[in-house]
Amino acid sequence: MTDKRVYNFSAGPSMLPVEVLEEARDEMLNYKGSGMSVMEMSHRSSTYQAIFDETKATLKRLLNIPDNYKILFLHGGATQQFGTLALNLLQKGRADYVVTGNFSKKAAQEAAKFGDVHIAYDGKDNNYTHIPTQDELDIRDDIDYVHICQNNTIFGTEWNYVPDTKGAPLVADMSSDFLSRPVDVTKYGLIYAGAQKNVGIAGLGIVIIREDLVKPHRPDIQVLSEYDTMIKKDSMYNTPPAYAIYVAGLVMKWIENQGGLEAMEKRNIKKAKLLQDYLDQSDFYNYPTEKGSRSNMNVAFTTPNKDLDAKFVKESIEAGMTNLKGHRLVGGIRASIYNAMPYEGVEYLVNFMKKFAEENK
Ligand SMILES: *Cc1c(COP(=O)(O)O)cnc(C)c1O
């Protein structure tokens, strides 16, 4: 069955490691002798509690999360956190947002409903092909936090340094590069990610928050948006996205078995470099993303024209690849090569690209 699987370059939901799918399959009908699937299990049962605790512990080990950070597994993916984090972190009512793409823009728009939001940088003039340098950031004094999107899924850029925020807590949307490389958690006040890019399936948002930023909640927000309540209830005020947490746990264990985040980063750099180096030397394809701002997770490029882009997508499907069509906002081609994409998948893509360039130049 696995030999019929396609190389899926989707930006999300995206590929899962085959080993994880096999493990989930093997445990589907009868999880470890419980006589039922994890899908059917009470989230209050000791069997499920063990899955939950182990997932949390594995994440803590992988990212080296210090004890003064809390881990939450919440409903609603990353987008839910756009507003939730603003509702919780806005104490003075002021926050600065670095806009490097569509998701950071959405995050800023959502926060602006609840406070005074200042755009510290906006990449629209360079069509989001550039991550700002420290000097380009206009960060105000006396703010609650600075928000960045660490990997811009649509445009294929990624921060390769941690910005200086003049003492304000740094909040990062890591949805599309979460667990793809080591991160110094202590440099962040809050990290969040939707699971379906690099760590599992949709429906789950992971939040890692420094304890001192958790304040008594506003009285006028929904209970599931209250970080303090969700921490007190260990993410289980109501039924959590139980199966998605289980799958995330399997993926985290898989990452650990691969050698952890350092090994993941090495693999990911090797994969991305193969594709990026080919694009750079090609006079057929155009890869406009600035060097130094490039993402190792999403690589966005074009052929010489729109007709050839469409032809590329069509023929790539016939060749056993899928979801290479660029985001509707930018067009072109985009290859998302998250943790679970094997090196062979990128190799296969590059060989296809060589052949396509030869046939259509
Ligand atoms: C996909 C994505 C989101 C949105 O995630 P949802 O889980 O669909 O809400 C937000 N930010 C980034 C960087 C993403 O890649």
The ligand as an SDF file (V2000), in Angstrom:
LIG
                    3D

 15 15  0  0  0  0  0  0  0  0999 V2000
   -1.0730   27.3480    8.4770 C   0  0  0  0  0  0  0  0  0  0  0  0
   -0.6230   28.4980    9.2610 C   0  0  0  0  0  0  0  0  0  0  0  0
   -1.4910   29.2050   10.1020 C   0  0  0  0  0  0  0  0  0  0  0  0
   -2.9520   28.8630   10.2190 C   0  0  0  0  0  0  0  0  0  0  0  0
   -3.0670   27.6580   10.8660 O   0  0  0  0  0  0  0  0  0  0  0  0
   -4.5050   27.0550   11.2310 P   0  0  0  0  0  0  0  0  0  0  0  0
   -4.1440   25.9130   12.1100 O   0  0  0  0  0  0  0  0  0  0  0  0
   -5.1540   26.6710    9.9460 O   0  0  0  0  0  0  0  0  0  0  0  0
   -5.2540   28.1010   11.9440 O   0  0  0  0  0  0  0  0  0  0  0  0
   -0.9930   30.2460   10.8280 C   0  0  0  0  0  0  0  0  0  0  0  0
    0.2990   30.6030   10.7400 N   0  0  0  0  0  0  0  0  0  0  0  0
    1.1610   29.9570    9.9350 C   0  0  0  0  0  0  0  0  0  0  0  0
    2.5800   30.3840    9.8810 C   0  0  0  0  0  0  0  0  0  0  0  0
    0.7270   28.8840    9.1770 C   0  0  0  0  0  0  0  0  0  0  0  0
    1.5810   28.2370    8.3700 O   0  0  0  0  0  0  0  0  0  0  0  0
  1  2  1  0
  2  3  1  0
  2 14  2  0
  3  4  1  0
  3 10  2  0
  4  5  1  0
  5  6  1  0
  6  7  2  0
  6  8  1  0
  6  9  1  0
 10 11  1  0
 11 12  2  0
 12 13  1  0
 12 14  1  0
 14 15  1  0
M  END
$$$$
